[in-house]
């Protein structure tokens, strides 16, 4: 999936084409100190991530949090698997 960022001049603000996904990632990074909070927020996040965004989001999660929460993510992503 392609993401692009627009950097506004004279500003530290950057906007991507998926602001909700950026927000979800920010929340997960901020709560990663707590297993319970991380699990809760990951479950909530999956309600907002579209099917097209899911593979990239899942890869990002494993890249960021595999050392801490491998088993938590395996369980949650397995429960969230789309029905074919």
PyMOL Python script that loads the backbone (N, CA, C, O; Angstrom):
from pymol import cmd

cmd.read_pdbstr("""\
ATOM      1  N   UNK A   1       0.846  -1.171   0.000  1.00  0.00           N
ATOM      2  CA  UNK A   1       0.000   0.000   0.000  1.00  0.00           C
ATOM      3  C   UNK A   1       0.892   1.234   0.000  1.00  0.00           C
ATOM      4  O   UNK A   1       1.875   1.295   0.738  1.00  0.00           O
ATOM      5  N   UNK A   2       0.558   2.187  -0.804  1.00  0.00           N
ATOM      6  CA  UNK A   2       1.326   3.408  -0.895  1.00  0.00           C
ATOM      7  C   UNK A   2       0.852   4.430   0.114  1.00  0.00           C
ATOM      8  O   UNK A   2      -0.347   4.664   0.263  1.00  0.00           O
ATOM      9  N   UNK A   3       1.784   5.026   0.791  1.00  0.00           N
ATOM     10  CA  UNK A   3       1.478   6.116   1.700  1.00  0.00           C
ATOM     11  C   UNK A   3       2.279   7.322   1.238  1.00  0.00           C
ATOM     12  O   UNK A   3       3.426   7.197   0.809  1.00  0.00           O
ATOM     13  N   UNK A   4       1.671   8.465   1.330  1.00  0.00           N
ATOM     14  CA  UNK A   4       2.432   9.650   1.022  1.00  0.00           C
ATOM     15  C   UNK A   4       2.231  10.651   2.142  1.00  0.00           C
ATOM     16  O   UNK A   4       1.166  10.716   2.755  1.00  0.00           O
ATOM     17  N   UNK A   5       3.244  11.409   2.392  1.00  0.00           N
ATOM     18  CA  UNK A   5       3.183  12.410   3.447  1.00  0.00           C
ATOM     19  C   UNK A   5       3.371  13.783   2.820  1.00  0.00           C
ATOM     20  O   UNK A   5       4.190  13.979   1.923  1.00  0.00           O
ATOM     21  N   UNK A   6       2.600  14.702   3.314  1.00  0.00           N
ATOM     22  CA  UNK A   6       2.720  16.083   2.878  1.00  0.00           C
ATOM     23  C   UNK A   6       3.364  16.840   4.027  1.00  0.00           C
ATOM     24  O   UNK A   6       2.818  16.880   5.129  1.00  0.00           O
ATOM     25  N   UNK A   7       4.487  17.423   3.786  1.00  0.00           N
ATOM     26  CA  UNK A   7       5.174  18.194   4.811  1.00  0.00           C
ATOM     27  C   UNK A   7       4.858  19.663   4.584  1.00  0.00           C
ATOM     28  O   UNK A   7       5.209  20.231   3.550  1.00  0.00           O
ATOM     29  N   UNK A   8       4.199  20.269   5.549  1.00  0.00           N
ATOM     30  CA  UNK A   8       3.843  21.672   5.432  1.00  0.00           C
ATOM     31  C   UNK A   8       5.069  22.520   5.755  1.00  0.00           C
ATOM     32  O   UNK A   8       5.815  22.209   6.683  1.00  0.00           O
ATOM     33  N   UNK A   9       5.276  23.589   4.992  1.00  0.00           N
ATOM     34  CA  UNK A   9       6.435  24.449   5.266  1.00  0.00           C
ATOM     35  C   UNK A   9       6.327  25.104   6.637  1.00  0.00           C
ATOM     36  O   UNK A   9       5.244  25.499   7.067  1.00  0.00           O
ATOM     37  N   UNK A  10       7.445  25.210   7.305  1.00  0.00           N
ATOM     38  CA  UNK A  10       7.527  25.872   8.606  1.00  0.00           C
ATOM     39  C   UNK A  10       6.648  25.213   9.649  1.00  0.00           C
ATOM     40  O   UNK A  10       6.089  25.885  10.515  1.00  0.00           O
ATOM     41  N   UNK A  11       6.529  23.918   9.567  1.00  0.00           N
ATOM     42  CA  UNK A  11       5.667  23.215  10.507  1.00  0.00           C
ATOM     43  C   UNK A  11       6.214  21.819  10.743  1.00  0.00           C
ATOM     44  O   UNK A  11       6.878  21.247   9.879  1.00  0.00           O
ATOM     45  N   UNK A  12       5.931  21.279  11.915  1.00  0.00           N
ATOM     46  CA  UNK A  12       6.302  19.907  12.215  1.00  0.00           C
ATOM     47  C   UNK A  12       5.152  18.956  11.920  1.00  0.00           C
ATOM     48  O   UNK A  12       5.243  17.764  12.214  1.00  0.00           O
ATOM     49  N   UNK A  13       4.083  19.464  11.349  1.00  0.00           N
ATOM     50  CA  UNK A  13       2.928  18.637  11.050  1.00  0.00           C
ATOM     51  C   UNK A  13       3.134  17.875   9.759  1.00  0.00           C
ATOM     52  O   UNK A  13       3.629  18.418   8.772  1.00  0.00           O
ATOM     53  N   UNK A  14       2.749  16.614   9.777  1.00  0.00           N
ATOM     54  CA  UNK A  14       2.748  15.853   8.529  1.00  0.00           C
ATOM     55  C   UNK A  14       1.455  15.059   8.499  1.00  0.00           C
ATOM     56  O   UNK A  14       0.988  14.564   9.524  1.00  0.00           O
ATOM     57  N   UNK A  15       0.892  14.946   7.323  1.00  0.00           N
ATOM     58  CA  UNK A  15      -0.384  14.267   7.173  1.00  0.00           C
ATOM     59  C   UNK A  15      -0.217  13.159   6.149  1.00  0.00           C
ATOM     60  O   UNK A  15       0.385  13.359   5.095  1.00  0.00           O
ATOM     61  N   UNK A  16      -0.752  11.995   6.465  1.00  0.00           N
ATOM     62  CA  UNK A  16      -0.690  10.907   5.498  1.00  0.00           C
ATOM     63  C   UNK A  16      -2.061  10.748   4.871  1.00  0.00           C
ATOM     64  O   UNK A  16      -3.016  11.428   5.247  1.00  0.00           O
ATOM     65  N   UNK A  17      -2.143   9.860   3.930  1.00  0.00           N
ATOM     66  CA  UNK A  17      -3.415   9.618   3.274  1.00  0.00           C
ATOM     67  C   UNK A  17      -4.345   8.777   4.150  1.00  0.00           C
ATOM     68  O   UNK A  17      -5.500   8.553   3.787  1.00  0.00           O
ATOM     69  N   UNK A  18      -3.850   8.308   5.304  1.00  0.00           N
ATOM     70  CA  UNK A  18      -4.637   7.477   6.219  1.00  0.00           C
ATOM     71  C   UNK A  18      -4.511   7.999   7.655  1.00  0.00           C
ATOM     72  O   UNK A  18      -3.821   7.391   8.473  1.00  0.00           O
ATOM     73  N   UNK A  19      -5.162   9.108   7.962  1.00  0.00           N
ATOM     74  CA  UNK A  19      -4.990   9.697   9.290  1.00  0.00           C
ATOM     75  C   UNK A  19      -5.465   8.791  10.428  1.00  0.00           C
ATOM     76  O   UNK A  19      -4.878   8.823  11.509  1.00  0.00           O
ATOM     77  N   UNK A  20      -6.503   7.992  10.221  1.00  0.00           N
ATOM     78  CA  UNK A  20      -6.974   7.107  11.282  1.00  0.00           C
ATOM     79  C   UNK A  20      -5.923   6.053  11.591  1.00  0.00           C
ATOM     80  O   UNK A  20      -5.693   5.730  12.756  1.00  0.00           O
ATOM     81  N   UNK A  21      -5.288   5.518  10.568  1.00  0.00           N
ATOM     82  CA  UNK A  21      -4.249   4.523  10.760  1.00  0.00           C
ATOM     83  C   UNK A  21      -3.056   5.135  11.495  1.00  0.00           C
ATOM     84  O   UNK A  21      -2.469   4.488  12.363  1.00  0.00           O
ATOM     85  N   UNK A  22      -2.700   6.351  11.165  1.00  0.00           N
ATOM     86  CA  UNK A  22      -1.626   7.046  11.877  1.00  0.00           C
ATOM     87  C   UNK A  22      -1.985   7.221  13.349  1.00  0.00           C
ATOM     88  O   UNK A  22      -1.143   7.033  14.227  1.00  0.00           O
ATOM     89  N   UNK A  23      -3.232   7.580  13.610  1.00  0.00           N
ATOM     90  CA  UNK A  23      -3.696   7.764  14.987  1.00  0.00           C
ATOM     91  C   UNK A  23      -3.629   6.440  15.761  1.00  0.00           C
ATOM     92  O   UNK A  23      -3.179   6.411  16.906  1.00  0.00           O
ATOM     93  N   UNK A  24      -4.070   5.363  15.140  1.00  0.00           N
ATOM     94  CA  UNK A  24      -4.054   4.046  15.773  1.00  0.00           C
ATOM     95  C   UNK A  24      -2.614   3.650  16.115  1.00  0.00           C
ATOM     96  O   UNK A  24      -2.347   3.149  17.207  1.00  0.00           O
ATOM     97  N   UNK A  25      -1.702   3.874  15.186  1.00  0.00           N
ATOM     98  CA  UNK A  25      -0.298   3.533  15.433  1.00  0.00           C
ATOM     99  C   UNK A  25       0.265   4.354  16.592  1.00  0.00           C
ATOM    100  O   UNK A  25       1.012   3.835  17.421  1.00  0.00           O
ATOM    101  N   UNK A  26      -0.088   5.612  16.644  1.00  0.00           N
ATOM    102  CA  UNK A  26       0.373   6.469  17.733  1.00  0.00           C
ATOM    103  C   UNK A  26      -0.124   5.946  19.076  1.00  0.00           C
ATOM    104  O   UNK A  26       0.641   5.880  20.039  1.00  0.00           O
ATOM    105  N   UNK A  27      -1.382   5.578  19.142  1.00  0.00           N
ATOM    106  CA  UNK A  27      -1.952   5.044  20.384  1.00  0.00           C
ATOM    107  C   UNK A  27      -1.233   3.773  20.795  1.00  0.00           C
ATOM    108  O   UNK A  27      -0.873   3.622  21.963  1.00  0.00           O
ATOM    109  N   UNK A  28      -1.016   2.852  19.860  1.00  0.00           N
ATOM    110  CA  UNK A  28      -0.342   1.592  20.191  1.00  0.00           C
ATOM    111  C   UNK A  28       1.079   1.840  20.699  1.00  0.00           C
ATOM    112  O   UNK A  28       1.528   1.175  21.632  1.00  0.00           O
ATOM    113  N   UNK A  29       1.775   2.777  20.099  1.00  0.00           N
ATOM    114  CA  UNK A  29       3.116   3.107  20.573  1.00  0.00           C
ATOM    115  C   UNK A  29       3.080   3.659  22.001  1.00  0.00           C
ATOM    116  O   UNK A  29       3.957   3.355  22.810  1.00  0.00           O
ATOM    117  N   UNK A  30       2.069   4.465  22.303  1.00  0.00           N
ATOM    118  CA  UNK A  30       1.982   5.087  23.632  1.00  0.00           C
ATOM    119  C   UNK A  30       1.560   4.124  24.731  1.00  0.00           C
ATOM    120  O   UNK A  30       1.913   4.327  25.892  1.00  0.00           O
ATOM    121  N   UNK A  31       0.815   3.084  24.391  1.00  0.00           N
ATOM    122  CA  UNK A  31       0.353   2.142  25.424  1.00  0.00           C
ATOM    123  C   UNK A  31       1.187   0.864  25.463  1.00  0.00           C
ATOM    124  O   UNK A  31       0.859  -0.067  26.199  1.00  0.00           O
ATOM    125  N   UNK A  32       2.249   0.815  24.688  1.00  0.00           N
ATOM    126  CA  UNK A  32       3.032  -0.422  24.599  1.00  0.00           C
ATOM    127  C   UNK A  32       3.761  -0.773  25.894  1.00  0.00           C
ATOM    128  O   UNK A  32       4.331  -1.858  26.003  1.00  0.00           O
ATOM    129  N   UNK A  33       3.752   0.117  26.863  1.00  0.00           N
ATOM    130  CA  UNK A  33       4.374  -0.186  28.157  1.00  0.00           C
ATOM    131  C   UNK A  33       3.550  -1.183  28.969  1.00  0.00           C
ATOM    132  O   UNK A  33       4.066  -1.802  29.900  1.00  0.00           O
ATOM    133  N   UNK A  34       2.274  -1.342  28.621  1.00  0.00           N
ATOM    134  CA  UNK A  34       1.366  -2.202  29.381  1.00  0.00           C
ATOM    135  C   UNK A  34       0.740  -3.253  28.470  1.00  0.00           C
ATOM    136  O   UNK A  34       0.111  -2.918  27.466  1.00  0.00           O
ATOM    137  N   UNK A  35       0.913  -4.510  28.823  1.00  0.00           N
ATOM    138  CA  UNK A  35       0.356  -5.601  28.020  1.00  0.00           C
ATOM    139  C   UNK A  35      -1.164  -5.505  27.939  1.00  0.00           C
ATOM    140  O   UNK A  35      -1.742  -5.679  26.866  1.00  0.00           O
ATOM    141  N   UNK A  36      -1.807  -5.232  29.061  1.00  0.00           N
ATOM    142  CA  UNK A  36      -3.272  -5.160  29.084  1.00  0.00           C
ATOM    143  C   UNK A  36      -3.785  -4.007  28.217  1.00  0.00           C
ATOM    144  O   UNK A  36      -4.731  -4.181  27.449  1.00  0.00           O
ATOM    145  N   UNK A  37      -3.167  -2.843  28.339  1.00  0.00           N
ATOM    146  CA  UNK A  37      -3.586  -1.698  27.516  1.00  0.00           C
ATOM    147  C   UNK A  37      -3.304  -1.944  26.041  1.00  0.00           C
ATOM    148  O   UNK A  37      -4.124  -1.617  25.183  1.00  0.00           O
ATOM    149  N   UNK A  38      -2.146  -2.519  25.750  1.00  0.00           N
ATOM    150  CA  UNK A  38      -1.804  -2.806  24.359  1.00  0.00           C
ATOM    151  C   UNK A  38      -2.835  -3.746  23.740  1.00  0.00           C
ATOM    152  O   UNK A  38      -3.309  -3.514  22.628  1.00  0.00           O
ATOM    153  N   UNK A  39      -3.177  -4.800  24.464  1.00  0.00           N
ATOM    154  CA  UNK A  39      -4.158  -5.761  23.950  1.00  0.00           C
ATOM    155  C   UNK A  39      -5.515  -5.093  23.730  1.00  0.00           C
ATOM    156  O   UNK A  39      -6.161  -5.310  22.705  1.00  0.00           O
ATOM    157  N   UNK A  40      -5.933  -4.300  24.672  1.00  0.00           N
ATOM    158  CA  UNK A  40      -7.219  -3.600  24.564  1.00  0.00           C
ATOM    159  C   UNK A  40      -7.231  -2.662  23.349  1.00  0.00           C
ATOM    160  O   UNK A  40      -8.190  -2.652  22.577  1.00  0.00           O
ATOM    161  N   UNK A  41      -6.175  -1.885  23.187  1.00  0.00           N
ATOM    162  CA  UNK A  41      -6.123  -0.928  22.082  1.00  0.00           C
ATOM    163  C   UNK A  41      -5.956  -1.617  20.730  1.00  0.00           C
ATOM    164  O   UNK A  41      -6.465  -1.130  19.721  1.00  0.00           O
ATOM    165  N   UNK A  42      -5.251  -2.739  20.703  1.00  0.00           N
ATOM    166  CA  UNK A  42      -5.123  -3.471  19.446  1.00  0.00           C
ATOM    167  C   UNK A  42      -6.476  -4.031  19.018  1.00  0.00           C
ATOM    168  O   UNK A  42      -6.819  -3.996  17.837  1.00  0.00           O
ATOM    169  N   UNK A  43      -7.233  -4.538  19.963  1.00  0.00           N
ATOM    170  CA  UNK A  43      -8.585  -5.032  19.635  1.00  0.00           C
ATOM    171  C   UNK A  43      -9.455  -3.889  19.093  1.00  0.00           C
ATOM    172  O   UNK A  43     -10.162  -4.065  18.101  1.00  0.00           O
ATOM    173  N   UNK A  44      -9.403  -2.737  19.735  1.00  0.00           N
ATOM    174  CA  UNK A  44     -10.169  -1.581  19.265  1.00  0.00           C
ATOM    175  C   UNK A  44      -9.686  -1.139  17.886  1.00  0.00           C
ATOM    176  O   UNK A  44     -10.491  -0.772  17.029  1.00  0.00           O
ATOM    177  N   UNK A  45      -8.385  -1.175  17.677  1.00  0.00           N
ATOM    178  CA  UNK A  45      -7.816  -0.735  16.403  1.00  0.00           C
ATOM    179  C   UNK A  45      -8.331  -1.584  15.250  1.00  0.00           C
ATOM    180  O   UNK A  45      -8.614  -1.068  14.169  1.00  0.00           O
ATOM    181  N   UNK A  46      -8.451  -2.869  15.482  1.00  0.00           N
ATOM    182  CA  UNK A  46      -8.876  -3.761  14.395  1.00  0.00           C
ATOM    183  C   UNK A  46     -10.316  -3.500  13.957  1.00  0.00           C
ATOM    184  O   UNK A  46     -10.720  -3.920  12.872  1.00  0.00           O
ATOM    185  N   UNK A  47     -11.080  -2.821  14.783  1.00  0.00           N
ATOM    186  CA  UNK A  47     -12.438  -2.429  14.375  1.00  0.00           C
ATOM    187  C   UNK A  47     -12.407  -1.292  13.359  1.00  0.00           C
ATOM    188  O   UNK A  47     -13.372  -1.083  12.624  1.00  0.00           O
ATOM    189  N   UNK A  48     -11.300  -0.561  13.320  1.00  0.00           N
ATOM    190  CA  UNK A  48     -11.206   0.624  12.468  1.00  0.00           C
ATOM    191  C   UNK A  48     -10.305   0.440  11.255  1.00  0.00           C
ATOM    192  O   UNK A  48     -10.305   1.277  10.352  1.00  0.00           O
ATOM    193  N   UNK A  49      -9.542  -0.640  11.223  1.00  0.00           N
ATOM    194  CA  UNK A  49      -8.626  -0.884  10.110  1.00  0.00           C
ATOM    195  C   UNK A  49      -9.393  -1.610   9.002  1.00  0.00           C
ATOM    196  O   UNK A  49     -10.026  -2.638   9.242  1.00  0.00           O
ATOM    197  N   UNK A  50      -9.326  -1.068   7.808  1.00  0.00           N
ATOM    198  CA  UNK A  50     -10.043  -1.688   6.681  1.00  0.00           C
ATOM    199  C   UNK A  50      -9.324  -2.961   6.234  1.00  0.00           C
ATOM    200  O   UNK A  50      -8.164  -3.191   6.578  1.00  0.00           O
ATOM    201  N   UNK A  51     -10.025  -3.769   5.473  1.00  0.00           N
ATOM    202  CA  UNK A  51      -9.463  -5.025   4.971  1.00  0.00           C
ATOM    203  C   UNK A  51      -8.247  -4.771   4.086  1.00  0.00           C
ATOM    204  O   UNK A  51      -7.312  -5.572   4.073  1.00  0.00           O
ATOM    205  N   UNK A  52      -8.250  -3.675   3.357  1.00  0.00           N
ATOM    206  CA  UNK A  52      -7.110  -3.370   2.488  1.00  0.00           C
ATOM    207  C   UNK A  52      -5.900  -2.875   3.288  1.00  0.00           C
ATOM    208  O   UNK A  52      -4.758  -3.059   2.866  1.00  0.00           O
ATOM    209  N   UNK A  53      -6.148  -2.256   4.426  1.00  0.00           N
ATOM    210  CA  UNK A  53      -5.060  -1.761   5.271  1.00  0.00           C
ATOM    211  C   UNK A  53      -4.509  -2.835   6.203  1.00  0.00           C
ATOM    212  O   UNK A  53      -3.394  -2.706   6.708  1.00  0.00           O
ATOM    213  N   UNK A  54      -5.280  -3.890   6.433  1.00  0.00           N
ATOM    214  CA  UNK A  54      -4.924  -4.892   7.431  1.00  0.00           C
ATOM    215  C   UNK A  54      -3.556  -5.542   7.215  1.00  0.00           C
ATOM    216  O   UNK A  54      -2.797  -5.628   8.180  1.00  0.00           O
ATOM    217  N   UNK A  55      -3.191  -6.000   6.024  1.00  0.00           N
ATOM    218  CA  UNK A  55      -1.869  -6.630   5.881  1.00  0.00           C
ATOM    219  C   UNK A  55      -0.704  -5.704   6.260  1.00  0.00           C
ATOM    220  O   UNK A  55       0.241  -6.125   6.929  1.00  0.00           O
ATOM    221  N   UNK A  56      -0.782  -4.449   5.828  1.00  0.00           N
ATOM    222  CA  UNK A  56       0.273  -3.495   6.167  1.00  0.00           C
ATOM    223  C   UNK A  56       0.274  -3.174   7.659  1.00  0.00           C
ATOM    224  O   UNK A  56       1.333  -3.049   8.273  1.00  0.00           O
ATOM    225  N   UNK A  57      -0.913  -3.044   8.232  1.00  0.00           N
ATOM    226  CA  UNK A  57      -1.017  -2.763   9.660  1.00  0.00           C
ATOM    227  C   UNK A  57      -0.459  -3.920  10.472  1.00  0.00           C
ATOM    228  O   UNK A  57       0.281  -3.709  11.433  1.00  0.00           O
ATOM    229  N   UNK A  58      -0.806  -5.126  10.094  1.00  0.00           N
ATOM    230  CA  UNK A  58      -0.320  -6.320  10.792  1.00  0.00           C
ATOM    231  C   UNK A  58       1.209  -6.400  10.712  1.00  0.00           C
ATOM    232  O   UNK A  58       1.871  -6.672  11.714  1.00  0.00           O
ATOM    233  N   UNK A  59       1.761  -6.165   9.532  1.00  0.00           N
ATOM    234  CA  UNK A  59       3.222  -6.190   9.361  1.00  0.00           C
ATOM    235  C   UNK A  59       3.881  -5.125  10.232  1.00  0.00           C
ATOM    236  O   UNK A  59       4.913  -5.381  10.852  1.00  0.00           O
ATOM    237  N   UNK A  60       3.290  -3.934  10.280  1.00  0.00           N
ATOM    238  CA  UNK A  60       3.827  -2.863  11.115  1.00  0.00           C
ATOM    239  C   UNK A  60       3.802  -3.269  12.587  1.00  0.00           C
ATOM    240  O   UNK A  60       4.773  -3.035  13.306  1.00  0.00           O
ATOM    241  N   UNK A  61       2.716  -3.865  13.039  1.00  0.00           N
ATOM    242  CA  UNK A  61       2.600  -4.289  14.438  1.00  0.00           C
ATOM    243  C   UNK A  61       3.695  -5.289  14.798  1.00  0.00           C
ATOM    244  O   UNK A  61       4.357  -5.147  15.826  1.00  0.00           O
ATOM    245  N   UNK A  62       3.884  -6.292  13.958  1.00  0.00           N
ATOM    246  CA  UNK A  62       4.915  -7.290  14.238  1.00  0.00           C
ATOM    247  C   UNK A  62       6.311  -6.676  14.198  1.00  0.00           C
ATOM    248  O   UNK A  62       7.183  -7.061  14.977  1.00  0.00           O
ATOM    249  N   UNK A  63       6.521  -5.728  13.299  1.00  0.00           N
ATOM    250  CA  UNK A  63       7.815  -5.060  13.211  1.00  0.00           C
ATOM    251  C   UNK A  63       8.100  -4.257  14.484  1.00  0.00           C
ATOM    252  O   UNK A  63       9.227  -4.242  14.978  1.00  0.00           O
ATOM    253  N   UNK A  64       7.077  -3.596  15.003  1.00  0.00           N
ATOM    254  CA  UNK A  64       7.247  -2.732  16.166  1.00  0.00           C
ATOM    255  C   UNK A  64       7.242  -3.474  17.499  1.00  0.00           C
ATOM    256  O   UNK A  64       8.012  -3.139  18.399  1.00  0.00           O
ATOM    257  N   UNK A  65       6.376  -4.483  17.630  1.00  0.00           N
ATOM    258  CA  UNK A  65       6.088  -5.034  18.945  1.00  0.00           C
ATOM    259  C   UNK A  65       6.347  -6.538  19.097  1.00  0.00           C
ATOM    260  O   UNK A  65       5.967  -7.117  20.114  1.00  0.00           O
ATOM    261  N   UNK A  66       6.973  -7.173  18.128  1.00  0.00           N
ATOM    262  CA  UNK A  66       7.153  -8.629  18.171  1.00  0.00           C
ATOM    263  C   UNK A  66       7.914  -9.079  19.414  1.00  0.00           C
ATOM    264  O   UNK A  66       7.574 -10.102  20.009  1.00  0.00           O
ATOM    265  N   UNK A  67       8.921  -8.341  19.807  1.00  0.00           N
ATOM    266  CA  UNK A  67       9.705  -8.751  20.980  1.00  0.00           C
ATOM    267  C   UNK A  67       8.876  -8.733  22.258  1.00  0.00           C
ATOM    268  O   UNK A  67       9.083  -9.565  23.141  1.00  0.00           O
ATOM    269  N   UNK A  68       7.954  -7.810  22.362  1.00  0.00           N
ATOM    270  CA  UNK A  68       7.159  -7.686  23.585  1.00  0.00           C
ATOM    271  C   UNK A  68       5.889  -8.517  23.571  1.00  0.00           C
ATOM    272  O   UNK A  68       5.564  -9.180  24.556  1.00  0.00           O
ATOM    273  N   UNK A  69       5.168  -8.481  22.451  1.00  0.00           N
ATOM    274  CA  UNK A  69       3.797  -8.986  22.451  1.00  0.00           C
ATOM    275  C   UNK A  69       3.504  -9.975  21.327  1.00  0.00           C
ATOM    276  O   UNK A  69       2.401  -9.975  20.779  1.00  0.00           O
ATOM    277  N   UNK A  70       4.469 -10.812  20.979  1.00  0.00           N
ATOM    278  CA  UNK A  70       4.293 -11.786  19.908  1.00  0.00           C
ATOM    279  C   UNK A  70       3.048 -12.642  20.133  1.00  0.00           C
ATOM    280  O   UNK A  70       2.218 -12.767  19.232  1.00  0.00           O
ATOM    281  N   UNK A  71       2.906 -13.232  21.318  1.00  0.00           N
ATOM    282  CA  UNK A  71       1.783 -14.134  21.577  1.00  0.00           C
ATOM    283  C   UNK A  71       0.458 -13.388  21.608  1.00  0.00           C
ATOM    284  O   UNK A  71      -0.556 -13.911  21.145  1.00  0.00           O
ATOM    285  N   UNK A  72       0.451 -12.185  22.142  1.00  0.00           N
ATOM    286  CA  UNK A  72      -0.771 -11.375  22.174  1.00  0.00           C
ATOM    287  C   UNK A  72      -1.239 -11.090  20.746  1.00  0.00           C
ATOM    288  O   UNK A  72      -2.416 -11.256  20.427  1.00  0.00           O
ATOM    289  N   UNK A  73      -0.316 -10.663  19.899  1.00  0.00           N
ATOM    290  CA  UNK A  73      -0.679 -10.335  18.517  1.00  0.00           C
ATOM    291  C   UNK A  73      -1.116 -11.582  17.755  1.00  0.00           C
ATOM    292  O   UNK A  73      -2.075 -11.527  16.985  1.00  0.00           O
ATOM    293  N   UNK A  74      -0.427 -12.703  17.958  1.00  0.00           N
ATOM    294  CA  UNK A  74      -0.840 -13.946  17.293  1.00  0.00           C
ATOM    295  C   UNK A  74      -2.279 -14.288  17.639  1.00  0.00           C
ATOM    296  O   UNK A  74      -3.069 -14.638  16.763  1.00  0.00           O
ATOM    297  N   UNK A  75      -2.618 -14.186  18.917  1.00  0.00           N
ATOM    298  CA  UNK A  75      -3.965 -14.520  19.365  1.00  0.00           C
ATOM    299  C   UNK A  75      -5.003 -13.547  18.789  1.00  0.00           C
ATOM    300  O   UNK A  75      -6.037 -13.973  18.274  1.00  0.00           O
ATOM    301  N   UNK A  76      -4.731 -12.273  18.875  1.00  0.00           N
ATOM    302  CA  UNK A  76      -5.710 -11.268  18.423  1.00  0.00           C
ATOM    303  C   UNK A  76      -5.880 -11.294  16.906  1.00  0.00           C
ATOM    304  O   UNK A  76      -7.007 -11.244  16.414  1.00  0.00           O
ATOM    305  N   UNK A  77      -4.790 -11.371  16.168  1.00  0.00           N
ATOM    306  CA  UNK A  77      -4.912 -11.407  14.705  1.00  0.00           C
ATOM    307  C   UNK A  77      -5.569 -12.703  14.227  1.00  0.00           C
ATOM    308  O   UNK A  77      -6.275 -12.700  13.219  1.00  0.00           O
ATOM    309  N   UNK A  78      -5.346 -13.803  14.935  1.00  0.00           N
ATOM    310  CA  UNK A  78      -6.002 -15.067  14.570  1.00  0.00           C
ATOM    311  C   UNK A  78      -7.512 -14.976  14.793  1.00  0.00           C
ATOM    312  O   UNK A  78      -8.296 -15.497  13.999  1.00  0.00           O
ATOM    313  N   UNK A  79      -7.911 -14.316  15.872  1.00  0.00           N
ATOM    314  CA  UNK A  79      -9.343 -14.140  16.152  1.00  0.00           C
ATOM    315  C   UNK A  79      -9.983 -13.194  15.148  1.00  0.00           C
ATOM    316  O   UNK A  79     -11.181 -13.284  14.884  1.00  0.00           O
ATOM    317  N   UNK A  80      -9.205 -12.307  14.600  1.00  0.00           N
ATOM    318  CA  UNK A  80      -9.726 -11.286  13.683  1.00  0.00           C
ATOM    319  C   UNK A  80      -9.640 -11.720  12.215  1.00  0.00           C
ATOM    320  O   UNK A  80      -9.990 -10.951  11.319  1.00  0.00           O
ATOM    321  N   UNK A  81      -9.186 -12.918  11.975  1.00  0.00           N
ATOM    322  CA  UNK A  81      -9.022 -13.392  10.594  1.00  0.00           C
ATOM    323  C   UNK A  81     -10.340 -13.282   9.832  1.00  0.00           C
ATOM    324  O   UNK A  81     -11.386 -13.698  10.332  1.00  0.00           O
ATOM    325  N   UNK A  82     -10.292 -12.720   8.619  1.00  0.00           N
ATOM    326  CA  UNK A  82     -11.508 -12.569   7.830  1.00  0.00           C
ATOM    327  C   UNK A  82     -12.087 -13.932   7.415  1.00  0.00           C
ATOM    328  O   UNK A  82     -11.350 -14.874   7.123  1.00  0.00           O
ATOM    329  N   UNK A  83     -13.372 -14.005   7.400  1.00  0.00           N
ATOM    330  CA  UNK A  83     -14.055 -15.243   6.991  1.00  0.00           C
ATOM    331  C   UNK A  83     -14.102 -15.275   5.469  1.00  0.00           C
ATOM    332  O   UNK A  83     -14.557 -14.323   4.835  1.00  0.00           O
ATOM    333  N   UNK A  84     -13.631 -16.372   4.888  1.00  0.00           N
ATOM    334  CA  UNK A  84     -13.593 -16.481   3.417  1.00  0.00           C
ATOM    335  C   UNK A  84     -14.726 -17.348   2.938  1.00  0.00           C
ATOM    336  O   UNK A  84     -14.871 -17.565   1.735  1.00  0.00           O
TER     337      UNK A  84
END
""", "prot")
cmd.dss("prot")
cmd.show_as("cartoon", "prot")
cmd.util.cbc("prot")
cmd.orient("prot")
